[in-house]
């Protein structure tokens, strides 16, 4: 069983919206940071948005004002609402979790494609 279950990717036209969700219910250690990274073909993986247990978000500059990250600590879930999507947002989006013990876990990824 995979520790992170991701959902919500797909194909959308420029200007459209998608919502990514990640469930980390199989991680039993206290979770500190949850978030999303992405990797486009030929590029390095980059941070999209992360959020601390206390609810403080950090966004990559290009998504500020368009993406919103949120989490539910009781359910160990993190959600990324993506609005005003652009073709350059096309990538494999992976959920990320780090625990209070320093353990990092990555999801298998969900594809987001923005194209007309």
PEFEN-V699450 format. One record per residue. PHI is phi as a letter, one per 30 degrees, with the letter a starting at -180 (* if undefined). BURIAL is # if it has 9 or more other ideal C-beta (glycine too) atoms within 8 Angstrom, else .. D_CENTER is the distance of its C-alpha to the mean C-alpha in whole Angstrom. Layout:
# PEFEN-V699450
PHI;BURIAL;D_CENTER + PHI;BURIAL;D_CENTER
This chain:
# PEFEN-V699450
*;.;20 + d;.;16 + d;.;15 + b;#;11 + c;.;11 + c;#;9 + a;.;10 + j;#;10 + d;#;10 + l;.;14 + c;.;16 + b;#;17 + d;.;19 + e;#;19 + j;.;19 + d;.;17 + b;#;14 + b;#;11 + b;#;9 + c;#;7 + b;#;7 + b;#;7 + c;#;11 + c;#;12 + d;.;16 + d;.;17 + c;#;17 + c;.;20 + d;.;20 + e;.;19 + c;#;15 + c;.;15 + c;#;11 + b;#;8 + l;#;5 + b;#;3 + c;#;6 + b;#;8 + b;#;11 + c;.;14 + e;.;17 + i;.;20 + c;.;17 + d;.;16 + d;.;12 + b;#;11 + d;#;9 + c;#;7 + a;#;7 + b;#;7 + b;#;10 + d;#;13 + d;#;15 + d;.;17 + j;.;15 + d;.;15 + c;#;12 + b;.;12 + b;#;11 + d;#;12 + e;.;15 + d;.;15 + c;#;12 + e;.;14 + i;.;16 + c;.;14 + c;#;10 + b;.;10 + c;#;8 + b;.;10 + b;#;11 + b;.;14 + d;.;15 + d;.;18 + c;.;16 + h;#;13 + b;#;11 + b;#;7 + b;#;7 + b;#;6 + c;#;9 + c;#;10 + c;.;14 + h;.;16 + d;#;14 + b;.;16 + e;.;17 + d;.;16 + d;#;12 + d;#;13 + a;#;11 + d;#;10 + c;#;6 + c;#;6 + d;#;5 + b;#;7 + b;#;10 + b;#;13 + c;#;16 + d;.;19 + d;.;21 + j;.;19 + d;.;17 + c;.;14 + b;#;12 + c;#;10 + d;#;9 + d;.;11 + j;#;9 + b;#;9 + d;#;11 + c;#;11 + b;.;15 + c;#;16 + a;.;20 + c;.;23
